[in-house]
């Protein structure tokens, strides 16, 4: 099993704009469940501590790296990614074996 972890820093500095952007990311990513068959589990969370922490995190599980690759190119994921790129300033990702 592969756990795909992605974290973003939002571009907005205003709290209301950040909340709107974070909710948009969450809705789009959670909307992939049941659409992208390769997803075994998916969770989106928001930072509660503030400060230098990243704002939004995705934790998703896949059977293997091939499944992650298919997820990456799926049209629904590509559409979600387009929105996400429009509201973030930075992204980091890691894929680990669980």
Legacy VTK file of the C-alpha trace (Angstrom):
# vtk DataFile Version 3.0
C-alpha trace
ASCII
DATASET POLYDATA
POINTS 98 float
0.000 0.000 0.000
1.239 3.490 -0.869
0.296 6.537 1.183
0.373 9.700 -0.937
0.781 12.791 1.248
0.568 16.287 -0.210
0.651 19.565 1.678
0.019 23.066 0.396
0.580 26.607 1.549
-2.271 28.808 0.405
-1.520 31.971 -1.552
-4.146 34.061 0.258
-3.220 35.908 3.431
-6.734 37.009 4.416
-8.344 34.462 6.771
-11.669 34.414 4.905
-9.956 33.934 1.536
-7.804 31.153 2.980
-10.880 29.408 4.375
-12.644 29.627 1.006
-9.608 28.276 -0.838
-9.129 25.441 1.663
-12.792 24.457 1.409
-12.507 24.458 -2.385
-9.505 22.151 -2.243
-11.284 19.829 0.162
-14.457 19.662 -1.935
-12.575 18.926 -5.145
-10.323 16.263 -3.648
-13.062 14.530 -1.660
-15.146 14.592 -4.845
-12.605 12.253 -6.445
-13.657 9.380 -4.170
-15.880 7.061 -6.189
-14.745 8.742 -9.422
-11.096 7.678 -9.415
-11.207 3.928 -8.790
-7.592 3.735 -7.624
-8.283 5.682 -4.411
-8.534 3.312 -1.425
-8.948 6.086 1.157
-8.647 9.848 1.083
-8.667 12.507 3.746
-8.145 16.267 3.581
-7.229 18.219 6.699
-6.455 21.786 7.699
-3.736 23.096 9.992
-5.058 24.148 13.399
-1.807 25.481 14.906
-0.994 28.289 12.485
2.400 29.896 12.310
4.911 28.376 9.915
2.858 25.216 9.370
1.459 24.299 5.967
-2.246 25.059 5.494
-3.849 21.996 3.883
-2.883 18.325 3.700
-4.088 15.406 1.587
-3.513 11.856 2.804
-4.595 9.221 0.280
-3.939 5.486 0.076
-3.418 3.466 -3.109
-2.607 -0.185 -3.789
0.749 0.567 -5.439
2.748 3.223 -7.289
1.080 2.314 -10.588
-2.266 3.207 -8.997
-0.826 6.560 -7.867
0.370 7.180 -11.431
-3.099 6.425 -12.845
-4.654 8.754 -10.253
-2.261 11.539 -11.242
-3.336 11.506 -14.900
-7.060 10.914 -14.324
-9.063 13.810 -15.854
-10.955 14.431 -12.603
-7.675 14.714 -10.693
-6.278 17.004 -13.379
-9.310 19.297 -12.971
-8.896 19.362 -9.183
-5.207 20.099 -9.644
-5.934 23.066 -11.887
-8.043 24.658 -9.158
-5.494 23.848 -6.472
-2.645 25.397 -8.465
-4.723 28.580 -8.751
-4.981 29.049 -4.957
-1.668 27.804 -3.543
1.821 29.255 -3.330
3.737 26.075 -2.466
3.325 22.306 -2.618
5.215 19.379 -1.147
4.521 15.683 -1.595
5.832 12.323 -0.457
4.774 8.756 -1.243
5.529 6.171 1.444
4.950 2.448 1.869
2.469 1.593 4.636
LINES 1 99
98 0 1 2 3 4 5 6 7 8 9 10 11 12 13 14 15 16 17 18 19 20 21 22 23 24 25 26 27 28 29 30 31 32 33 34 35 36 37 38 39 40 41 42 43 44 45 46 47 48 49 50 51 52 53 54 55 56 57 58 59 60 61 62 63 64 65 66 67 68 69 70 71 72 73 74 75 76 77 78 79 80 81 82 83 84 85 86 87 88 89 90 91 92 93 94 95 96 97
